[in-house]
Amino acid sequence: MGSLLDVTLDRLPLVLSLRQAAQYLGLSVVTLKRRIYEKKLKAYKDGGRWKIRREWILEYETNLLSECTA
């Protein structure tokens, strides 16, 4: 897979690794983990590795936008 920075949400894989999601969102892995622990972003562990579903990223982005406009 090439750079996720040029990929639109509908072309992302159904499930992303923590690093892929961080790259797409423009966040560090540490920040993304913090958002998961704060329950701001849904994620699950698969074999000890964090996985994030594509729709959860969309939900996270939508929540961020609604916080900015509130």
MODELLER restraints for C-alpha pairs under 7 A, 6 or more apart:
rsr = mdl.restraints
at = mdl.atoms
rsr.add(forms.Gaussian(group=physical.xy_distance, feature=features.Distance(at['CA:4:A'], at['CA:23:A']), mean=6.48, stdev=0.5))
rsr.add(forms.Gaussian(group=physical.xy_distance, feature=features.Distance(at['CA:4:A'], at['CA:24:A']), mean=5.32, stdev=0.5))
rsr.add(forms.Gaussian(group=physical.xy_distance, feature=features.Distance(at['CA:5:A'], at['CA:23:A']), mean=6.87, stdev=0.5))
rsr.add(forms.Gaussian(group=physical.xy_distance, feature=features.Distance(at['CA:5:A'], at['CA:24:A']), mean=5.48, stdev=0.5))
rsr.add(forms.Gaussian(group=physical.xy_distance, feature=features.Distance(at['CA:12:A'], at['CA:54:A']), mean=6.89, stdev=0.5))
rsr.add(forms.Gaussian(group=physical.xy_distance, feature=features.Distance(at['CA:13:A'], at['CA:54:A']), mean=6.89, stdev=0.5))
rsr.add(forms.Gaussian(group=physical.xy_distance, feature=features.Distance(at['CA:14:A'], at['CA:53:A']), mean=5.83, stdev=0.5))
rsr.add(forms.Gaussian(group=physical.xy_distance, feature=features.Distance(at['CA:14:A'], at['CA:54:A']), mean=5.19, stdev=0.5))
rsr.add(forms.Gaussian(group=physical.xy_distance, feature=features.Distance(at['CA:15:A'], at['CA:51:A']), mean=6.36, stdev=0.5))
rsr.add(forms.Gaussian(group=physical.xy_distance, feature=features.Distance(at['CA:15:A'], at['CA:52:A']), mean=5.57, stdev=0.5))
rsr.add(forms.Gaussian(group=physical.xy_distance, feature=features.Distance(at['CA:15:A'], at['CA:53:A']), mean=4.41, stdev=0.5))
rsr.add(forms.Gaussian(group=physical.xy_distance, feature=features.Distance(at['CA:15:A'], at['CA:54:A']), mean=5.80, stdev=0.5))
rsr.add(forms.Gaussian(group=physical.xy_distance, feature=features.Distance(at['CA:16:A'], at['CA:51:A']), mean=5.66, stdev=0.5))
rsr.add(forms.Gaussian(group=physical.xy_distance, feature=features.Distance(at['CA:16:A'], at['CA:52:A']), mean=5.21, stdev=0.5))
rsr.add(forms.Gaussian(group=physical.xy_distance, feature=features.Distance(at['CA:16:A'], at['CA:53:A']), mean=6.22, stdev=0.5))
rsr.add(forms.Gaussian(group=physical.xy_distance, feature=features.Distance(at['CA:16:A'], at['CA:54:A']), mean=6.96, stdev=0.5))
rsr.add(forms.Gaussian(group=physical.xy_distance, feature=features.Distance(at['CA:17:A'], at['CA:50:A']), mean=6.16, stdev=0.5))
rsr.add(forms.Gaussian(group=physical.xy_distance, feature=features.Distance(at['CA:17:A'], at['CA:51:A']), mean=4.88, stdev=0.5))
rsr.add(forms.Gaussian(group=physical.xy_distance, feature=features.Distance(at['CA:17:A'], at['CA:52:A']), mean=6.37, stdev=0.5))
rsr.add(forms.Gaussian(group=physical.xy_distance, feature=features.Distance(at['CA:18:A'], at['CA:29:A']), mean=6.65, stdev=0.5))
rsr.add(forms.Gaussian(group=physical.xy_distance, feature=features.Distance(at['CA:18:A'], at['CA:50:A']), mean=5.60, stdev=0.5))
rsr.add(forms.Gaussian(group=physical.xy_distance, feature=features.Distance(at['CA:18:A'], at['CA:51:A']), mean=6.03, stdev=0.5))
rsr.add(forms.Gaussian(group=physical.xy_distance, feature=features.Distance(at['CA:18:A'], at['CA:52:A']), mean=6.87, stdev=0.5))
rsr.add(forms.Gaussian(group=physical.xy_distance, feature=features.Distance(at['CA:19:A'], at['CA:29:A']), mean=6.08, stdev=0.5))
rsr.add(forms.Gaussian(group=physical.xy_distance, feature=features.Distance(at['CA:22:A'], at['CA:28:A']), mean=5.72, stdev=0.5))
rsr.add(forms.Gaussian(group=physical.xy_distance, feature=features.Distance(at['CA:22:A'], at['CA:29:A']), mean=5.59, stdev=0.5))
rsr.add(forms.Gaussian(group=physical.xy_distance, feature=features.Distance(at['CA:22:A'], at['CA:32:A']), mean=6.25, stdev=0.5))
rsr.add(forms.Gaussian(group=physical.xy_distance, feature=features.Distance(at['CA:35:A'], at['CA:41:A']), mean=5.70, stdev=0.5))
rsr.add(forms.Gaussian(group=physical.xy_distance, feature=features.Distance(at['CA:36:A'], at['CA:42:A']), mean=6.15, stdev=0.5))
rsr.add(forms.Gaussian(group=physical.xy_distance, feature=features.Distance(at['CA:36:A'], at['CA:43:A']), mean=6.56, stdev=0.5))
rsr.add(forms.Gaussian(group=physical.xy_distance, feature=features.Distance(at['CA:40:A'], at['CA:60:A']), mean=6.96, stdev=0.5))
rsr.add(forms.Gaussian(group=physical.xy_distance, feature=features.Distance(at['CA:41:A'], at['CA:56:A']), mean=6.87, stdev=0.5))
rsr.add(forms.Gaussian(group=physical.xy_distance, feature=features.Distance(at['CA:41:A'], at['CA:60:A']), mean=5.79, stdev=0.5))
rsr.add(forms.Gaussian(group=physical.xy_distance, feature=features.Distance(at['CA:42:A'], at['CA:52:A']), mean=6.82, stdev=0.5))
rsr.add(forms.Gaussian(group=physical.xy_distance, feature=features.Distance(at['CA:42:A'], at['CA:56:A']), mean=6.00, stdev=0.5))
rsr.add(forms.Gaussian(group=physical.xy_distance, feature=features.Distance(at['CA:43:A'], at['CA:50:A']), mean=6.51, stdev=0.5))
rsr.add(forms.Gaussian(group=physical.xy_distance, feature=features.Distance(at['CA:43:A'], at['CA:51:A']), mean=5.67, stdev=0.5))
rsr.add(forms.Gaussian(group=physical.xy_distance, feature=features.Distance(at['CA:43:A'], at['CA:52:A']), mean=4.71, stdev=0.5))
rsr.add(forms.Gaussian(group=physical.xy_distance, feature=features.Distance(at['CA:44:A'], at['CA:50:A']), mean=5.61, stdev=0.5))
rsr.add(forms.Gaussian(group=physical.xy_distance, feature=features.Distance(at['CA:44:A'], at['CA:51:A']), mean=5.38, stdev=0.5))
rsr.add(forms.Gaussian(group=physical.xy_distance, feature=features.Distance(at['CA:44:A'], at['CA:52:A']), mean=6.62, stdev=0.5))
rsr.add(forms.Gaussian(group=physical.xy_distance, feature=features.Distance(at['CA:45:A'], at['CA:51:A']), mean=5.87, stdev=0.5))
